[in-house]
Each structure stands twice: as C-alpha cells, then as structure tokens.
Amino acid sequence: MTKRRYTPAQARAAQKYFESTDELRVRMKKGSKDRLKAHAEAHGETLKEFVERALENQIQADNET
C-alpha cells in the first residue's frame, strides 16, 4: 500500500487556495534572488511581501505622473 502525500481534505484545501491566488514567475540573473531576499529580510519582510510592495509602489508612482 502506498502512502498518500495528502488527505483528500488537504488536497481540497490546497486546490481552493491555488484557485484563489494568481501566480507570477520571474526569471532573473543568478544571485538576484539572494540579494532581494536579504534586502527584504533586513527590512522585516518576506521576499513575497517586498516584491508586492515594490510593485504596488511603482504602480502608484506611475499613476502620479
């Protein structure tokens, strides 16, 4: 008998989560991720939080001009 990775309830919860979010993939030069992550952590943020904030700030700045 093979062991399941997820229970059916966990699989449904994961599917519900994935359906409620958008995915954005970005490719950058080697080392960029580590530099961005270190910067984010130095400011008490996760990499995700930092990227979201940076994008929102840029959108706001673009709209002000």
NORQUI-V870122 format. One record per run of one state. SS is the DSSP state (A for helix, B for strand, O for the rest). FROM is the first residue (numbers start at 1). TO is the last residue. If there is no record, write none. Layout:
ss: {SS:SS}
from: {FROM:FROM}
to: {TO:TO}
//
This chain:
ss: {O:A:O:A:O:A:O}
from: {1:8:20:32:43:47:65}
to: {7:19:31:42:46:64:65}
//
